[in-house]
Amino acid sequence: MADPLLPSTETVIKGAKTYARDLAERVAATFLQAFVGGLVLTQPFDIGMWQAAGVAGVAAAGALVKGIVARWRDVTHSASLAKGV
C-alpha cells in the first residue's frame, strides 16, 4: 500500500530528470553567453581567449550554484528561483 504523504517513485525519477535537464541547459547557456561576451571583449581589453573561457567558466559555475540553491529552496522540478516555475 502506498504512503499518501510520499510521492510515487515514478514522480521522483521524472522530477529529477526534468530538473537535471533544466539545470544542464541553464549552465551550458550561461557558459556560451559568457564565453561569446568574453571573446567580444578580448580585443578592446587585451585579454586572451583562455582568460575569456575562464570568465565563462566562473559564470557557468555561478549558474550551477544558483540552480542547486533553487532546488534546495523549493522542491520543484526547475532550477529557477522564480515562484511557480
C-alpha positions in Angstrom: 0.0 0.0 0.0 1.4 3.4 -1.0 2.0 6.1 1.7 -0.3 9.1 0.9 2.4 11.5 2.2 5.2 10.4 -0.2 5.2 10.8 -4.0 5.5 7.8 -6.2 8.9 6.7 -7.3 8.0 7.4 -10.9 7.2 11.1 -10.0 10.5 11.4 -8.2 12.5 10.0 -11.1 10.7 12.1 -13.7 11.2 15.2 -11.5 14.9 14.5 -11.1 15.3 14.1 -14.9 13.4 17.3 -15.6 15.4 19.2 -13.0 18.8 17.8 -14.3 17.9 18.7 -17.9 16.8 22.2 -16.9 19.9 22.8 -14.9 22.3 21.5 -17.6 20.6 23.7 -20.2 20.9 26.8 -18.0 24.6 26.1 -17.2 25.5 25.5 -20.8 23.7 28.6 -22.0 25.4 30.7 -19.3 28.8 29.4 -20.4 28.2 30.1 -24.0 26.8 33.5 -23.4 29.7 34.5 -21.1 32.3 33.0 -23.5 30.9 34.9 -26.5 30.7 38.0 -24.4 34.3 37.4 -23.2 35.5 36.9 -26.8 33.9 40.2 -27.9 35.8 41.9 -25.0 39.2 40.3 -25.7 40.3 42.8 -28.3 39.4 46.1 -26.5 40.6 45.0 -23.1 43.6 42.9 -24.3 42.7 39.7 -22.6 43.3 36.2 -24.1 40.9 33.7 -25.2 41.7 31.4 -22.3 41.0 34.2 -19.9 37.6 34.7 -21.6 37.0 31.0 -21.2 37.9 31.2 -17.5 35.4 34.0 -17.0 32.8 32.0 -18.8 33.5 29.0 -16.5 33.1 31.1 -13.4 29.8 32.4 -14.8 28.6 28.8 -15.5 29.7 27.7 -12.0 27.6 30.5 -10.6 24.6 29.3 -12.7 25.1 25.8 -11.3 25.2 27.0 -7.7 22.1 29.1 -8.3 20.3 26.1 -9.7 21.2 23.9 -6.8 20.1 26.6 -4.3 16.8 26.9 -6.2 16.3 23.2 -5.7 17.1 23.4 -2.0 14.9 26.4 -1.5 11.7 25.0 -3.0 11.2 21.4 -4.1 10.2 21.8 -7.7 11.4 20.4 -11.0 13.0 23.6 -12.1 16.4 25.3 -11.5 14.6 28.7 -11.4 14.3 30.9 -8.3 11.1 32.4 -9.7 7.9 31.3 -8.0 5.6 28.9 -9.9 8.2 27.8 -12.5 
